[in-house]
Amino acid sequence: MTVTVNTVSAEGFRHSVQIDEHELFADVPKEIGGEGTAPEPHDYFDAALGACKALTLKMYAKKKDIPLTGVTVEVKRDNSEEQKGKYALHVKLTLKGVLTDAQRDELHRVADRCPVHKLMTSTEVSIETHLSEGAFSQ
């Protein structure tokens, strides 16, 4: 899987984000000079957590025959201290279906074990950025 990000226009900040056959867009808010036409990168970071928790819960419930009919995940960001190395995500889960208290507790525990949650909290991530060979302009 490769993610490819390309500038849409030389004047603005809007970019296309190609992930295999899926195309998304990214922009920056109007307050900081963008057009606000698409989510900003932090939004995708936060959304990855919410989507992973929802998908993990649905897959787990199906495997364990838990009658979970749907999930709503709300992720709220507090990045007020990001420059100090703190980025807080507050997650609210709404579990749908006729569930026992034990099932709800079990699903709550499982949500915090989704792969993206683990990636964000317990994995050392290494990023190497390289300049492509040969410069060109368009």
C-alpha positions in Angstrom: 0.0 0.0 0.0 1.3 3.4 -1.0 -0.1 6.8 -0.1 0.6 9.5 -2.7 -0.1 13.1 -1.9 -0.1 15.7 -4.8 -0.7 19.5 -4.8 -4.0 20.3 -6.6 -3.1 23.9 -7.5 0.0 26.0 -7.1 -1.9 28.8 -5.4 -3.6 26.9 -2.6 -3.0 24.3 0.0 -5.5 21.7 -1.2 -3.9 18.3 -1.9 -5.2 15.0 -3.3 -4.4 11.9 -1.2 -4.4 8.7 -3.2 -4.6 5.5 -1.2 -4.7 2.5 -3.6 -8.0 3.1 -5.5 -9.3 5.6 -3.0 -9.0 9.4 -3.4 -9.3 11.8 -0.5 -8.4 15.4 -0.1 -6.6 17.5 2.5 -6.5 21.2 3.1 -5.9 23.7 5.9 -8.5 25.8 7.6 -9.4 29.3 6.3 -8.1 30.8 9.5 -4.5 29.8 8.6 -4.7 30.6 4.9 -6.3 27.5 3.3 -9.7 27.2 1.7 -11.1 24.8 4.3 -12.3 22.5 1.5 -11.2 19.2 3.1 -10.0 17.8 6.4 -6.6 18.8 7.6 -4.0 16.1 8.4 -4.7 16.1 12.1 -8.3 15.3 11.3 -7.2 12.1 9.4 -5.0 11.1 12.3 -7.9 11.4 14.7 -10.3 9.8 12.3 -8.0 6.8 11.9 -8.4 6.1 15.6 -12.2 6.4 15.5 -12.5 4.2 12.4 -10.2 1.6 13.8 -12.1 1.3 17.1 -15.5 1.0 15.3 -14.2 -1.6 12.8 -12.4 -3.6 15.6 -15.6 -3.7 17.7 -17.8 -4.8 14.8 -15.3 -7.6 13.8 -14.8 -8.7 17.4 -18.6 -8.8 18.1 -19.2 -10.8 14.9 -16.5 -13.3 15.9 -17.9 -13.7 19.5 -21.6 -13.6 18.5 -22.2 -10.5 20.5 -25.4 -8.8 19.2 -23.7 -5.5 18.4 -25.7 -3.8 15.6 -23.7 -0.6 15.3 -21.1 1.7 16.8 -20.7 5.4 17.0 -17.3 6.7 17.9 -16.8 10.4 18.6 -13.2 11.6 18.8 -12.5 15.1 20.3 -9.1 16.5 20.1 -7.2 18.7 22.6 -4.1 19.9 20.9 -3.7 23.0 23.0 -0.3 21.6 24.3 0.9 19.9 21.1 3.9 22.2 21.0 4.8 20.8 24.5 4.5 17.2 23.3 1.0 16.5 24.5 -1.9 15.6 22.2 -5.0 14.4 23.9 -7.8 12.5 22.2 -11.1 12.0 24.1 -13.2 9.1 22.7 -16.9 8.5 23.3 -18.3 5.1 22.3 -21.9 4.5 21.7 -22.7 0.8 21.4 -25.9 -0.2 19.6 -27.8 -3.4 20.1 -29.3 -5.4 23.0 -26.2 -5.9 25.0 -25.6 -7.1 28.6 -23.5 -5.0 30.9 -20.8 -7.7 30.7 -20.8 -7.5 26.9 -20.6 -3.7 27.0 -17.6 -3.9 29.4 -15.9 -6.4 27.2 -16.4 -4.3 24.1 -15.1 -1.2 26.0 -11.9 -3.1 26.8 -11.5 -4.3 23.2 -11.9 -0.8 21.8 -8.6 0.3 23.5 -6.8 -2.7 21.9 -7.5 -1.7 18.3 -4.4 -1.6 16.1 -4.3 2.2 15.6 -4.8 2.8 19.4 -1.8 0.5 20.1 0.2 2.2 17.3 -0.5 5.6 18.7 0.3 4.7 22.3 2.8 1.9 22.5 4.8 1.7 19.2 8.0 3.4 18.3 7.4 4.9 14.9 10.3 5.7 12.6 9.9 8.1 9.7 12.6 8.7 7.1 12.0 11.4 4.5 14.1 11.3 1.3 14.3 13.7 -1.6 13.5 12.1 -4.9 16.2 11.8 -7.5 16.2 14.6 -10.0 14.2 17.7 -9.5 11.5 18.7 -12.0 8.8 21.3 -12.1 5.2 21.4 -13.4 
